Amino acid sequence: MFKKLFNYFFKNIAEEQTIVKNYFWITLSRFLSSAFRAILVILSFRILGPEFQGSFYLAMNFMLIISIIPEFGIVPIFIRELSKKEKEEREIIGSFLSTFFVLFIISLPLIFLGKELLIKDDLAKKIITVLTLFIFFDIFREILFSLFRAQEKMELQALSLSLTNFFILIFGIYFLFTYKNPFHLSFAYLLGSSLGFLITFSLLKEKLIFNYFKFFNYQKSLEILNQSWPIGIAGFIFLLITYIDTLILGHFKTTYDVGIYNSVVKINEFLYAIPTALAMAIFPKVVKKIKENEEVLKIINFAFNFALLFSLPMLFGIFFLSKDLIYFLYGEKYFDANLALKLISFSIPFNFLFLILVDTLIALDKRKELLKFDILVLLINFILNLIFVPIFSYFASSFITSLSSFLSFIFGFYLIKKYLHIKISLNFFNYLISSSLMIIFVSFLPLHFVLKVFVGILFYFLYLWLLDDKTLKEILKPLQ
């Protein structure tokens, strides 16, 4: 049995098993990474106070927006080219890494010009100087992850990502308790990210030690950017959608409203890592089978059912146990976030499904066609927030976030049907009934929140097993 488990989680045996294996490792690493970051964020808020935290996140958010420039959507294109194997691997790696270096150099004057024009806080400007190097190592490491993903070795990516964020946490704790200022906290991010990069580089050193610029060609870089720019623009739009509601809320309402709203946004952001992991797991499979229509449809059908298998119980659990969750994470002073959390929870299944569609469109080289719909969703999000936030505060922002996720899914599904004539066979009723019964069952249990979650998970999957659910059977098949 141990050998079967080892092979299941460390070897690529079958199509569905490989997707589940990679999904498991990516999800585990993102869960651990988010947990490490969450601990550091909580500690920094308590030790530094709001003013210092304001300087730090002013610098960090500025750098996250700028980080689009050196990455600019090249990661999924890199994975696609590696998975297709139409060129010699070293040529592909050299072309993409040299393009990244050029883009990073171009971003430097924009960083320094932007901080002088947009940032008034002197401490934030100092922090930006350190975070510039942090962003370099962070993006470089993410690009190198493409090699793991193309080989469908997400267990190695999981190792590097988890260790990177663990190092950031350890350095962060040291600098917070020793210096108690955000400037030194920024060094924790730099040191942790650089160590994570070195670990990733060492795991891939046989593929990476050569002269990248030998393969640099101006025309090749333009070809890469011609394919990646829709993804880069989409990433920028995503950041605007992510931050615009907070900015509007801060303009019309108090900092209390902003704090309450961001408490539920952080939960949503944490959960967003799970569908991202699923999309990462299926992307190489779709790329390899892209010319085999029936095989692609089979993968998407499995991914959709897999997404609903996990997202529906999350939706039901958060919606009906929102007060318990808020008390567990934040305490009684955040109970005002209860309704906002319920409203934003509806975005969860749509986020799962939408990200599957996005990566399929990238594999089809049709991502740019979704861009116009991304812009439309951004405009709808912006206008609705302007109209309703002054009246309904953060409740409006939460509902509009879920509405935006729904619209993005509808537009993505429309485009996929246009190119694949997709027909999805969903086990939706199984997951709906199982989720409903799960909530009814745990609601009557006089247990701590964590135990309720654990018992609920066991009940949910046991009931699906008794229903002989097809997707669950496919997941468990290699273990039989």
N, C-alpha and C positions, 0 to 999 in steps of 0.2 A: 504493500500500500504506500509506503514511504517513497519507493522508487517511482510509482505512478504519479504521486503528488509532485515530486521533484521534476519529472519530465514534463508534467502539465504546466508548471510555472517557470521552467527554465529552457524549454525546447519548443520549437515550432513543429507541431505534429499534424494538425489539420487546420482548415480555413477558420472555422468557428472558434476552435480552441485557441488559435493564435491571436484572434481578435480579443477574446476574453483574457488571455494571459497578458497581453500588452495593456489592455484596459485596466487590469488589476494593478500592474506595476505603476502605470502613470497615475492612477487614482491614489494609490498608497503614497507615492512620493509627493503628490500635490497636497494630500491631506496632511502629511507630516510637515511639509514646507509651510503650509498655511498655519498649522499649529505653532511652529517655531516663530513665524512672523507675528502671530497673534500675541504670544507671550511677550515678545519684545515690544510690540505696540502698547500693550497694557502697562508694562513696566515704565516705558518712556513717558506715557501720559501722567503716571503717578509721580515720577521723579522730576521730570522737567517742567511740568506745568503748562498751561495753555499758551503763554506767550512764546516760550522756547519751541514748543511743538508747532506753533504757527509758522515760525521761521523755517523749521525743518521741512514741513510739508509744503510750504510755499516753494522751496527749492526742489523738493522731490517731484512734485506734480509738474513743475516747469520742465524738469529733465525727462520725465516720462513722456510728455508731449513731444519734446525734441527728439527722443529716442526713435521716433518713427523714421527719421531721415536716414541714419546709417543702416537700419534694417529694411525698411521700405518694401516689405512684402516678399523679400527674396527667399525666405526660409521654405515656404511650401513649394516654390518653383525649384529650389535646390533638391528637395526630397523627391519631387516628381522626376527630375532629370536623373537622379541616382537610381530610382526605382525602375525607370525605363531601360537603363543600361544601353543607350544607343551610342554613347561615346565612352572613351577610356576614362576610368574613374578619376585619375589624377588630373586630367584636363578639366573635368567638371569641377572638382574641388578647387583647383587653382583659379579658374575663371570666377567662381562665386566669392571666394575669400578675398581675392584682389579687388573685386567690385565693392565688397564691404569696406575694405580699408580706404578706398577712394571716397566712398560716401561718408565715412567717419571724418576724414580730413575736411571734406566740404562742410560738415556740420559744425566744426569747431568755431569758425568765425560767426556763425549764426547763434551759437550758444553764448559767446561772449558779447555779441551785439545785443541779443535778446535780453540778457540779464541786466545790461546797462539801461536799456530802454523801458523794460517792463517791471523790473524788480527794484524797489526802493529800499528794502531792508538790507543793511550792510552785512548782517550775519548770514542771511540767506544767500547773498552773493558769494561769501566765503565757502559756504556749504556746497554751492553749485560747482565750484572749482574741484572739490574732491569727488563729487558725484559724477563728474564728466568721465573720470577714469573708471568709476564703478559701472557706468552705463556701457563703456567699451568692453570690459571683461564680461558683463552680463549678456550682451548681445552676441559677442563672439562665442560664448559658451552655448547659447541657444542655437546658433548656426551650426556648431559642431554636433549638437544633438540630432541634426538632420541625418547624420551618418548612422546613428543608432536606429532612428526611425525607418530609414530606407532598408536596413537589414532586419527590421522588425525585432530588434533587441532592446526593447524598452526597459528591461530590467537594469541595464547598464545606465541608461538615462536616469532611471529612478534613483540609482545609487548616487550619481553625481548631483542631481537636483536636491536630494535630501541632505547630503553632506554640506552642500553650499549653504543652505539655509540654517543648518545646525551651526556651522561656523559663524554665520552672521549673528545668530542668537548668542553664542558664547562670547564673541568679541563685544557685542552690544551690551551684555550684562556687565562685562569688565569696564568698558568705557563709561557706562551710565553711573555705576557706583563709584568709580574712581574720579571722574571729572565732572559729571553732572551738567553737561552742556551738549547741545545738538551738533556742534562742529565736530567734536570727537566721536559722537554717535555715527556721523557720516563715514568715519574711518572704519567702523565696524562693518558697514555695508561694502566698502571697498576691499578690505582684507578678506572677508568671507567670500565675496564674489571672485576675487583673484585666485584664492585657494581652490574654489570650485572649478574654475577654468583650468587650473593646472592638473587637477584630477582627471577632468574630461580629456585634456590634451594627452596625458600619459596613457589613458585607455585606448587612445586612437593614434598614438605616436607613429606607428608603422605606416599609417595612411597620410600623415600630416607633415612629416619632415622632408620638405623639398622646397624649392624656390617657387612660391606662388606667382610672382610677377613674371616668371618665364612664360606663363600661360595668359598673362594679362593682354587683352586686346580691346582697344577702344570700341570696335564694332560689336564684339561679343558682349561687353558690358551694356551697351545700348540695347542689344537683343534681350538680355536678362531684364533690364529695367522696363522694356516695352511689354514684357509679360507680367512683371511684378507690380507695376504702378497701380492697377485696379485694387490689388490687395493692400498696398500701402495707403492709398486714399481711403479704402474701407476701414483700415485700422485707425486712421485719423478721425473719421466720422464716428467710429465706435467710441473713441475717447471723448468726443464732443457730447455724444448721447449720454455717456457715463457721468460727465461732470456738469452738463448744462443745467440739470434740474437743481443741483445743489447751489449753483451760482444764482439762479433765479429765486430759489427759496431764501437764500441769504440776503438778497436784495429787498424782498417784500416782507420777510418775517424776521424773527429774532434768532440769535445764535442757539437758543434752546431748541427751536424747531429744527435747525440744521443738525444739531447733535442727535435729536431723537430720530430723524430721518436716516442719518448715516449709520445709526446702530442697526437698522434693518438692512441697509444697503450692504454693510459688511457681511451679514449672513448670506445675502444673495450672491455676493462676490465669491464667498467661500464655496458655495454650492456650484457656482459657474465652472469651477475647476473640474467637476465630474463630467459634464457633457463635453468639455474640451478634451479630456482624456479619451473619451469614446471616439470622438472625431479623429484624434491623432492615431488611434489604434486601427481604424478602418481605412484611413487615407492611403497607405501603401498598397493595401489589397485592391482598392478601387483602381489605382493607377496601373497596377499590373494586369488587371482584367478589363481595362477600359475599352478594348476592342471586342470584347465578348459581352454583348448586351445582356444576355440571360444571366451570366455570372455576376455582373454588376448589380442587376436587379435583385438577385438572391442575397448579395451582401447587404444592400440597402434595406431589404425587407427584414433581414436578421437584425441589423443595427436599429431599425425603428422599433421592433418589438423589444429589443434589449433596452432601448431608451425608455420606453413606457414601463417596462418591468421595474425600473429603478425610480423613474421620475414621479409616477403616480403615487406610490406610498410616501414619497418625500412631500408632495403637495398636500396630501391628506394629513400627514403627521404635523407639518408646520401649521397648516390652517387650523386644525382642531386643538393642537397643543401649543399654540403660539405663546400664551401667557406663561406656561411652564418653561418654555424655551427661553423667553426673555428673562425670567427670574433666575434661571440657571446661569445664563451668560452675564447679565448686567445688574441684576438686583431690582428691587421694587421701584426705584426712582425712574426706571425706563418703562414702566407699565403703560404709559401713554403711547408707546410704539406698537401696542397689541394689534389694533385694527390695521395699521400701516403694514405690519408684517403679513397679516392675512391677505391683504390686497396684492402685495408684491409677490406672494408665493405662487400665484397663477402663472407667473412667467417661467417657472421651473420646467414643465414639460415642453414648452415651446422653445426654450433655449436648447434643450437636449436635441430636439428634432431639427432645429434650424442649423446647428453647427454641423450635423451630418450632411445636410443639403449643401452648405457652403463648401465643405471639403470635396464633395462630389463635383460641384461646379468648377472648382480649381483643377481637379483631375481632368475634367472635360475642356479645360482652358476657356471657360465661359464666365469666370468670376466677374469680369468687367460689365457683363450685362445686368448683374444684380446691383451694380453701383448706383444706377439711377433710382432704384427702389430704396437703397440705403439713404440716399439724400432726401427722398420723399418722407421716409420714416423720421429722419432727423428734423425736418421742417414741421411735421405733425407733432412730434414730441415737444419741440420748442414753442410752437403756437399754443398748444393745449396747456403747457406749464404756465405760459404768460397769462392765459385767461383764467385758469382755475386755481393756481397756487395762491393768489391773493385772497381767494374766498375759502378754499378748503385746506390750505397749508400742505403739509407733507402727506396727507391722505391722498391728495390729488397726484402728487409726484409718484407715489407707490402704484396707484392704479394706472397711470400713464406709462410707467415702466412695463407693466404687464401687457398693456395694450400694444406698446411698441414691439415687444417680443412676439406677440401674436401676429401682427402685421408683417414682421420680418419673415416669420415662418410661412405665411400665406404667399408672399412674393417669391420666396425661395422655392416652394413647392410648385408654383406656377411655372417657373423656369425649368425645373427638373423634368416636369411632365412634357414640356416642349421638346426636350432633347432625348429623353429616354422612354417616353410613353409608359411611365411607371404605374404599376398596379401593386398596391400594398395590401397584404393579407395580415391584418392585425389581430392579436389576441387581447384586444382592448377590454372586452367584457370580463375576462379572467382577472385582469389587474384591477379593474374598477371594483369588482365584488370583493376581491382579496383585501384591497386597501380599506374598503368600507368596514368589513368585518374586523380587520385589524384594529381600527380606531375604536369601534364599539367595544371590543374586548379590553384594550388597554385603558380605556376611559374609566372602567370600573375597578381597576387595580389600585389598591392603596400603597403604591410604591413610589420611590424616588424617581425623578424624571429620567435619569440614566438607565435605571432598571426597566422603566416603561419602554424606552426605546429598544433596549436589548430584547425584551420579551416580544415586543411588537414585530421586530425583524424576524425572529424565530417563527412566530405565528404566521406571518405573511408567506414566507417561503415554504413552510410546512403545508399550508393550505394549497399553494400552487402545485406542490409535489403531489398532493392527493388528487388535484384536478388533472394531473398528468399533462401539465403545461408543456407545449412543444418547445418553446424557447429555453425553458429551464432544462428540459431533457437534452437539448443540443449542447448547452453549457456543461452539463455533467457527464455527457457521453464518454469523453476520453478517460474519465475516472472509473468507468464501469468495467 
